[in-house]
């Protein structure tokens, strides 16, 4: 199912959700900083907080859909990331 965003941002979104599920805040911060979510000032902080909240909610939804099986969720996200990486490579 295609997403609304462009391929590089779709890949970043999947990666951010994966970081949330894997409890990897360092990767999450890196992804956000590379995609404008960690800009200086109050607007950057608001954007980062929104991105973190969206990732957390998406992670919970995906975990719920997979019976809270983290391994299955990560496999699903890895498959999505591979698909979006292919799309981003030709974009």
DSSP file (Angstrom, degrees, kcal/mol; ACC not computed):
  #  RESIDUE AA STRUCTURE BP1 BP2  ACC     N-H-->O    O-->H-N    N-H-->O    O-->H-N    TCO  KAPPA ALPHA  PHI   PSI    X-CA   Y-CA   Z-CA
    1    1 A X              0   0    0      0, 0.0     2,-0.1     0, 0.0     0, 0.0   0.000 360.0 360.0 360.0 123.1    0.0    0.0    0.0
    2    2 A X        -     0   0    0      1,-0.1     2,-0.2     2,-0.0     3,-0.0  -0.366 360.0-136.5 -70.9 148.5    1.6    3.3   -1.0
    3    3 A X        -     0   0    0      2,-0.2     7,-0.1     1,-0.1    -1,-0.1  -0.575  16.8-119.4 -97.2 166.1    2.0    6.0    1.5
    4    4 A X  S    S+     0   0    0     -2,-0.2    -1,-0.1     2,-0.1    -2,-0.0   0.849  88.8  78.7 -74.0 -35.0    1.3    9.7    1.0
    5    5 A X  S    S-     0   0    0      1,-0.1    -2,-0.2     2,-0.1     2,-0.1  -0.117  92.3 -92.5 -71.7 169.1    4.9   10.8    1.7
    6    6 A X    >>  -     0   0    0      1,-0.1     4,-2.5     4,-0.0     3,-0.5  -0.444  45.6 -99.8 -77.7 159.7    7.8   10.7   -0.7
    7    7 A X  H 3> S+     0   0    0      1,-0.2     4,-2.4     2,-0.2    81,-0.3   0.851 119.8  51.1 -53.1 -44.7   10.0    7.6   -0.6
    8    8 A X  H 3> S+     0   0    0      1,-0.2     4,-2.0     2,-0.2    -1,-0.2   0.911 114.6  44.2 -61.8 -38.7   12.9    9.1    1.5
    9    9 A X  H <> S+     0   0    0     -3,-0.5     4,-2.4     2,-0.2    -1,-0.2   0.853 110.5  54.6 -73.5 -33.5   10.4   10.3    4.1
   10   10 A X  H  X S+     0   0    0     -4,-2.5     4,-2.4     2,-0.2    -2,-0.2   0.925 109.9  47.8 -61.2 -43.3    8.5    7.0    4.1
   11   11 A X  H  X S+     0   0    0     -4,-2.4     4,-2.3    -5,-0.2    -2,-0.2   0.909 111.3  50.0 -64.0 -42.2   11.7    5.2    4.8
   12   12 A X  H  X S+     0   0    0     -4,-2.0     4,-2.3    -5,-0.2    -1,-0.2   0.897 109.8  51.7 -63.0 -40.0   12.5    7.7    7.6
   13   13 A X  H  X S+     0   0    0     -4,-2.4     4,-2.3     2,-0.2    -2,-0.2   0.928 110.8  46.8 -63.6 -45.7    9.1    7.2    9.2
   14   14 A X  H  X S+     0   0    0     -4,-2.4     4,-2.4     1,-0.2    -1,-0.2   0.908 112.6  50.8 -61.9 -41.3    9.4    3.4    9.2
   15   15 A X  H  X S+     0   0    0     -4,-2.3     4,-2.2     2,-0.2    -2,-0.2   0.877 109.2  50.6 -64.9 -37.7   12.9    3.7   10.7
   16   16 A X  H  X S+     0   0    0     -4,-2.3     4,-1.8     2,-0.2    -1,-0.2   0.901 111.1  47.9 -67.8 -40.6   11.6    6.0   13.4
   17   17 A X  H  X S+     0   0    0     -4,-2.3     4,-2.4     2,-0.2    -2,-0.2   0.898 110.6  52.4 -65.1 -39.6    8.8    3.6   14.3
   18   18 A X  H  X S+     0   0    0     -4,-2.4     4,-2.7     1,-0.2    -2,-0.2   0.907 107.4  51.7 -61.9 -41.4   11.4    0.8   14.3
   19   19 A X  H  <>S+     0   0    0     -4,-2.2     5,-3.0     1,-0.2     4,-0.3   0.882 109.6  50.7 -62.4 -37.9   13.5    2.8   16.7
   20   20 A X  H ><5S+     0   0    0     -4,-1.8     3,-0.8     3,-0.2    -2,-0.2   0.924 113.2  44.2 -66.0 -44.1   10.5    3.3   19.0
   21   21 A X  H 3<5S+     0   0    0     -4,-2.4    -2,-0.2     1,-0.2    -1,-0.2   0.893 114.9  48.4 -67.5 -39.0    9.7   -0.5   19.0
   22   22 A X  T 3<5S-     0   0    0     -4,-2.7    -1,-0.2    -5,-0.2    -2,-0.2   0.449 110.3-123.5 -80.9   0.6   13.3   -1.4   19.5
   23   23 A X  T < 5 +     0   0    0     -3,-0.8     2,-0.5    -4,-0.3    -3,-0.2   0.946  62.1 146.0  54.6  52.5   13.6    1.1   22.4
   24   24 A X     >< +     0   0    0     -5,-3.0     4,-1.8     1,-0.1     3,-0.4  -0.728  18.8 170.0-121.1  77.9   16.5    2.8   20.6
   25   25 A X  H  > S+     0   0    0     -2,-0.5     4,-2.6     1,-0.2     5,-0.2   0.817  74.8  61.5 -63.3 -30.4   16.3    6.5   21.3
   26   26 A X  H  > S+     0   0    0      1,-0.2     4,-2.1     2,-0.2    -1,-0.2   0.928 106.7  44.9 -62.2 -43.8   19.7    7.3   19.8
   27   27 A X  H  > S+     0   0    0     -3,-0.4     4,-2.7     2,-0.2    -1,-0.2   0.900 111.8  54.0 -64.9 -39.8   18.6    6.1   16.4
   28   28 A X  H  X S+     0   0    0     -4,-1.8     4,-2.4     1,-0.2    -2,-0.2   0.919 109.3  46.7 -60.4 -44.6   15.3    8.0   16.8
   29   29 A X  H  X S+     0   0    0     -4,-2.6     4,-2.5     2,-0.2    -1,-0.2   0.901 112.2  51.1 -64.9 -40.9   17.1   11.2   17.5
   30   30 A X  H  X S+     0   0    0     -4,-2.1     4,-1.8    -5,-0.2    -2,-0.2   0.928 110.8  48.1 -61.7 -45.9   19.5   10.7   14.6
   31   31 A X  H  X S+     0   0    0     -4,-2.7     4,-0.7     1,-0.2    -2,-0.2   0.929 113.4  47.6 -61.6 -45.9   16.6   10.0   12.2
   32   32 A X  H ><>S+     0   0    0     -4,-2.4     5,-3.1     1,-0.2     3,-0.8   0.899 110.0  52.2 -63.9 -39.9   14.7   13.1   13.4
   33   33 A X  H ><5S+     0   0    0     -4,-2.5     3,-0.8     1,-0.2    -1,-0.2   0.846 108.6  51.1 -66.6 -31.9   17.8   15.3   13.1
   34   34 A X  H 3<5S+     0   0    0     -4,-1.8    -1,-0.2     1,-0.2    -2,-0.2   0.638 114.3  45.0 -76.8 -14.1   18.4   14.1    9.5
   35   35 A X  T <<5S-     0   0    0     -3,-0.8    -1,-0.2    -4,-0.7    -2,-0.2   0.004 121.8 -94.4-123.6  28.6   14.8   15.0    8.6
   36   36 A X  T X 5S+     0   0    0     -3,-0.8     3,-0.5     1,-0.1    -3,-0.2   0.567  91.4 116.2  80.1   9.4   14.3   18.4   10.2
   37   37 A X  T 3 <S+     0   0    0     -5,-3.1    11,-0.3     1,-0.2    -4,-0.2   0.497  72.7  52.2 -90.4  -2.3   12.8   17.3   13.5
   38   38 A X  T 3  S+     0   0    0     -6,-0.6    -1,-0.2    -5,-0.2     7,-0.1  -0.214  73.4 148.4-125.5  43.5   15.6   18.6   15.7
   39   39 A X    <   -     0   0    0     -3,-0.5     9,-0.1     5,-0.2     8,-0.1  -0.416  54.6 -95.6 -73.6 153.5   15.9   22.1   14.5
   40   40 A X  S  > S+     0   0    0      4,-0.1     4,-0.5    -2,-0.1     3,-0.2  -0.304  84.8  31.0 -67.1 154.6   17.0   24.7   17.1
   41   41 A X  H  > S-     0   0    0      1,-0.2     4,-1.8     2,-0.1     3,-0.2  -0.158 105.9 -55.4  91.4 176.0   14.3   26.8   18.9
   42   42 A X  H  > S+     0   0    0      1,-0.2     4,-2.3     2,-0.2    -1,-0.2   0.827 130.1  55.4 -65.1 -33.4   10.8   26.1   20.0
   43   43 A X  H  > S+     0   0    0      2,-0.2     4,-2.3     1,-0.2    -1,-0.2   0.902 108.4  48.7 -67.6 -39.2    9.5   25.1   16.6
   44   44 A X  H  X S+     0   0    0     -4,-0.5     4,-2.4     2,-0.2    -5,-0.2   0.891 110.9  50.8 -64.2 -39.5   12.1   22.4   16.2
   45   45 A X  H  X S+     0   0    0     -4,-1.8     4,-2.4     2,-0.2    -2,-0.2   0.906 110.3  49.4 -65.5 -41.1   11.3   21.1   19.7
   46   46 A X  H  X S+     0   0    0     -4,-2.3     4,-2.3     2,-0.2    -2,-0.2   0.913 111.5  49.2 -63.0 -42.6    7.6   21.0   18.8
   47   47 A X  H  X S+     0   0    0     -4,-2.3     4,-2.6     2,-0.2    -2,-0.2   0.914 111.4  49.0 -63.8 -42.5    8.3   19.2   15.6
   48   48 A X  H  X S+     0   0    0     -4,-2.4     4,-2.5   -11,-0.3    -2,-0.2   0.910 111.0  49.9 -63.6 -42.3   10.6   16.6   17.4
   49   49 A X  H  X S+     0   0    0     -4,-2.4     4,-2.4     2,-0.2    -1,-0.2   0.897 111.5  48.8 -64.3 -39.7    7.9   16.0   20.1
   50   50 A X  H  X S+     0   0    0     -4,-2.3     4,-2.8     2,-0.2     5,-0.2   0.930 111.5  49.0 -64.7 -44.7    5.3   15.5   17.4
   51   51 A X  H  X S+     0   0    0     -4,-2.6     4,-2.4     1,-0.2    -2,-0.2   0.911 112.4  48.4 -61.1 -42.1    7.5   13.1   15.5
   52   52 A X  H  X S+     0   0    0     -4,-2.5     4,-2.4     2,-0.2    -1,-0.2   0.908 112.6  48.5 -65.6 -41.3    8.3   11.1   18.7
   53   53 A X  H  X S+     0   0    0     -4,-2.4     4,-2.5     2,-0.2     5,-0.2   0.921 111.6  49.1 -65.0 -43.7    4.6   11.0   19.6
   54   54 A X  H  X S+     0   0    0     -4,-2.8     4,-2.6     1,-0.2     5,-0.2   0.916 112.2  48.5 -61.6 -43.1    3.6    9.8   16.1
   55   55 A X  H  X S+     0   0    0     -4,-2.4     4,-2.6    -5,-0.2    -1,-0.2   0.911 111.6  49.7 -63.6 -41.9    6.3    7.1   16.2
   56   56 A X  H  X S+     0   0    0     -4,-2.4     4,-2.3     2,-0.2    -2,-0.2   0.912 112.9  46.1 -64.5 -42.7    5.2    5.9   19.7
   57   57 A X  H  X S+     0   0    0     -4,-2.5     4,-2.4     2,-0.2    -2,-0.2   0.920 114.1  48.2 -66.2 -43.5    1.5    5.7   18.7
   58   58 A X  H  X S+     0   0    0     -4,-2.6     4,-2.6    -5,-0.2    -2,-0.2   0.897 110.7  52.1 -63.3 -39.5    2.4    3.9   15.5
   59   59 A X  H  X S+     0   0    0     -4,-2.6     4,-2.8    -5,-0.2    -2,-0.2   0.922 110.0  48.4 -62.6 -44.0    4.6    1.5   17.4
   60   60 A X  H  X S+     0   0    0     -4,-2.3     4,-2.6     2,-0.2    -2,-0.2   0.909 111.8  49.7 -62.6 -41.7    1.8    0.7   19.8
   61   61 A X  H  X S+     0   0    0     -4,-2.4     4,-2.4     2,-0.2    -2,-0.2   0.925 113.2  45.9 -63.6 -44.0   -0.6    0.1   17.0
   62   62 A X  H  X S+     0   0    0     -4,-2.6     4,-1.4     2,-0.2    -2,-0.2   0.914 112.5  50.3 -66.7 -41.9    1.8   -2.2   15.2
   63   63 A X  H  <>S+     0   0    0     -4,-2.8     5,-3.8     1,-0.2     6,-0.4   0.926 111.4  49.2 -60.1 -44.4    2.6   -4.1   18.4
   64   64 A X  H ><5S+     0   0    0     -4,-2.6     3,-1.5     1,-0.2    -2,-0.2   0.911 108.9  52.2 -61.0 -43.2   -1.1   -4.5   19.1
   65   65 A X  H 3<5S+     0   0    0     -4,-2.4    -1,-0.2     1,-0.3    -2,-0.2   0.778 112.5  46.2 -65.3 -26.1   -1.7   -5.7   15.6
   66   66 A X  T ><5S-     0   0    0     -4,-1.4     3,-1.2    -3,-0.3    -1,-0.3   0.066 120.7-103.2-105.7  23.3    1.0   -8.3   16.0
   67   67 A X  T < 5S-     0   0    0     -3,-1.5    -3,-0.2     1,-0.3    -2,-0.1   0.817  70.5 -66.1  63.7  31.1    0.0   -9.6   19.4
   68   68 A X  T 3 <S+     0   0    0     -5,-3.8     2,-1.0     1,-0.2    -1,-0.3   0.773  91.7 149.4  59.4  29.2    2.8   -7.6   21.1
   69   69 A X    <>  -     0   0    0     -3,-1.2     4,-2.1    -6,-0.4    -1,-0.2  -0.823  29.6-168.3 -93.5 101.5    5.4   -9.8   19.4
   70   70 A X  H  > S+     0   0    0     -2,-1.0     4,-2.7     1,-0.2     5,-0.2   0.885  83.4  55.3 -60.6 -42.0    8.3   -7.5   19.0
   71   71 A X  H  > S+     0   0    0      1,-0.2     4,-2.2     2,-0.2    -1,-0.2   0.915 108.7  47.5 -59.9 -44.4   10.2   -9.8   16.7
   72   72 A X  H  > S+     0   0    0      2,-0.2     4,-2.2     1,-0.2    -1,-0.2   0.901 112.0  51.0 -63.4 -40.3    7.3  -10.0   14.3
   73   73 A X  H  X S+     0   0    0     -4,-2.1     4,-2.7     1,-0.2    -2,-0.2   0.926 110.2  48.5 -62.5 -44.5    6.9   -6.2   14.3
   74   74 A X  H  X S+     0   0    0     -4,-2.7     4,-2.6     1,-0.2    -1,-0.2   0.884 110.1  51.8 -65.8 -37.7   10.6   -5.7   13.6
   75   75 A X  H  X S+     0   0    0     -4,-2.2     4,-2.1    -5,-0.2    -1,-0.2   0.912 110.9  48.6 -63.0 -41.5   10.4   -8.2   10.7
   76   76 A X  H  X S+     0   0    0     -4,-2.2     4,-2.4     2,-0.2    -2,-0.2   0.940 112.9  47.0 -62.7 -47.2    7.4   -6.3    9.3
   77   77 A X  H  X S+     0   0    0     -4,-2.7     4,-2.9     1,-0.2    -2,-0.2   0.874 110.2  53.3 -64.0 -37.4    9.2   -2.9    9.6
   78   78 A X  H  X S+     0   0    0     -4,-2.6     4,-2.2     2,-0.2    -1,-0.2   0.896 109.2  49.2 -64.1 -39.1   12.3   -4.3    8.0
   79   79 A X  H  X S+     0   0    0     -4,-2.1     4,-2.0     2,-0.2    -2,-0.2   0.919 113.1  46.7 -65.3 -43.1   10.3   -5.6    5.0
   80   80 A X  H  X S+     0   0    0     -4,-2.4     4,-2.9     1,-0.2     5,-0.2   0.920 110.8  52.6 -63.0 -43.1    8.6   -2.2    4.7
   81   81 A X  H  X S+     0   0    0     -4,-2.9     4,-2.4     1,-0.2    -2,-0.2   0.897 108.0  50.9 -61.4 -40.2   12.0   -0.4    5.0
   82   82 A X  H  X S+     0   0    0     -4,-2.2     4,-2.0     2,-0.2    -1,-0.2   0.914 112.0  47.5 -63.3 -42.0   13.5   -2.6    2.2
   83   83 A X  H  X S+     0   0    0     -4,-2.0     4,-2.0     1,-0.2    -2,-0.2   0.935 114.8  44.8 -63.8 -46.5   10.5   -1.7    0.0
   84   84 A X  H  X S+     0   0    0     -4,-2.9     4,-2.5     1,-0.2   -73,-0.2   0.814 109.9  55.9 -70.8 -29.5   10.8    2.0    0.7
   85   85 A X  H  X S+     0   0    0     -4,-2.4     4,-2.0    -5,-0.2    -1,-0.2   0.907 107.5  49.3 -66.6 -41.0   14.6    1.9    0.3
   86   86 A X  H  X S+     0   0    0     -4,-2.0     4,-1.1     2,-0.2    -2,-0.2   0.927 112.7  47.6 -60.7 -45.1   14.1    0.5   -3.2
   87   87 A X  H  X S+     0   0    0     -4,-2.0     4,-0.7     1,-0.2     3,-0.5   0.906 111.8  50.0 -62.1 -42.4   11.6    3.2   -3.9
   88   88 A X  H  < S+     0   0    0     -4,-2.5     3,-0.4   -81,-0.3    -1,-0.2   0.842 103.7  60.3 -66.9 -32.7   13.9    5.9   -2.6
   89   89 A X  H  < S+     0   0    0     -4,-2.0    -1,-0.2     1,-0.2    -2,-0.2   0.819 113.7  35.4 -65.8 -30.7   16.8    4.6   -4.7
   90   90 A X  H  <        0   0    0     -4,-1.1    -1,-0.2    -3,-0.5    -2,-0.2   0.453 360.0 360.0-101.4  -1.6   14.9    5.3   -7.9
   91   91 A X     <        0   0    0     -4,-0.7    -1,-0.2    -3,-0.4    -2,-0.1   0.476 360.0 360.0 -75.4 360.0   13.1    8.4   -6.7
